[in-house]
Amino acid sequence: MTLTGMKKHVVVLEQAGLVTTEKVGRVRTCKLGKRQLGAERAWIERYRRLWNARFGALDAETNNVRARRIVNRGRDTAGNSQALSAPRGLELKRNFRSAGDLT
């Protein structure tokens, strides 16, 4: 990063109250500002818990589907046991009819 680019970043952080700078001679020292990131930290934590719960539920459902497939793999449509065959893969396709479908 160039010095000019770094200075622009520091100015934005200063305007937000996140850092303060002090220039002594040719040296500019940055320190954490008075405004802490408490509100931002709380927002991030709230969404972290939400997404952890959602991904946990997705993991549980994925495991349930896998377990049902294993149980059902050895049965024919009448419910009779049969020799296990190799698992079949799942293939998803999406056909786009026009460039408008991409948006």
C-alpha positions in Angstrom: 0.0 0.0 0.0 1.3 3.4 -0.8 1.8 6.1 1.8 -0.9 8.2 0.3 -3.4 5.3 0.3 -2.5 4.5 3.9 -3.1 8.2 4.9 -6.5 8.1 3.3 -7.5 5.0 5.3 -6.3 6.6 8.5 -8.3 9.8 7.8 -11.5 7.7 7.4 -10.7 5.9 10.7 -10.2 9.3 12.4 -13.4 10.7 11.1 -15.2 7.6 12.4 -13.6 8.2 15.9 -11.9 4.8 15.8 -8.3 6.2 15.9 -6.5 9.4 16.9 -3.2 10.4 15.4 -0.4 12.5 16.7 2.3 13.9 14.6 5.7 14.5 16.2 8.3 15.7 13.7 8.1 13.3 10.8 6.5 10.5 12.8 2.7 10.1 13.0 1.4 7.8 15.7 -2.0 6.2 15.6 -3.9 5.2 18.8 -7.3 3.7 19.3 -9.8 6.5 19.6 -12.4 7.2 22.3 -15.1 5.5 20.3 -14.9 1.7 20.9 -16.4 -0.9 18.7 -18.9 -2.1 21.3 -22.0 -1.7 19.1 -20.3 -3.3 16.1 -19.1 -6.1 18.3 -22.6 -6.8 19.6 -24.0 -6.7 16.1 -21.4 -9.2 14.8 -22.0 -11.5 17.8 -25.7 -11.5 17.3 -25.4 -12.5 13.7 -22.6 -15.0 14.5 -25.0 -16.8 16.9 -27.8 -16.7 14.4 -25.7 -18.2 11.6 -24.2 -20.8 13.9 -27.7 -21.9 14.8 -28.8 -22.0 11.2 -25.8 -23.9 10.1 -26.2 -26.3 13.0 -29.8 -26.9 11.9 -28.6 -27.5 8.3 -26.0 -29.9 9.5 -28.6 -31.8 11.5 -31.0 -32.0 8.5 -28.1 -33.1 6.2 -27.2 -35.9 8.6 -30.9 -37.0 8.8 -31.2 -37.1 5.1 -28.0 -39.2 4.8 -29.2 -41.6 7.5 -32.6 -42.0 5.7 -30.8 -42.7 2.4 -28.6 -45.4 4.0 -31.7 -47.0 5.5 -33.7 -46.7 2.3 -30.9 -47.7 0.0 -31.4 -51.4 0.8 -35.2 -51.4 0.2 -37.2 -51.6 -3.0 -40.4 -49.7 -3.6 -42.5 -52.4 -1.8 -40.3 -52.1 1.3 -38.5 -55.5 0.7 -34.9 -55.7 1.5 -32.5 -56.1 -1.4 -28.8 -56.1 -2.0 -27.2 -52.7 -1.5 -26.1 -50.9 -4.7 -23.6 -48.2 -5.1 -25.0 -44.8 -4.0 -26.3 -42.6 -6.8 -25.2 -39.0 -7.0 -27.4 -35.9 -6.9 -27.1 -33.6 -9.9 -28.7 -30.2 -10.0 -29.0 -28.3 -13.3 -30.1 -24.7 -14.1 -30.7 -23.8 -17.7 -30.7 -20.1 -18.4 -32.9 -19.0 -21.2 -31.6 -15.5 -21.6 -29.2 -13.0 -20.0 -32.2 -11.7 -18.0 -32.3 -15.0 -16.1 -28.9 -14.3 -14.6 -30.1 -11.3 -12.5 
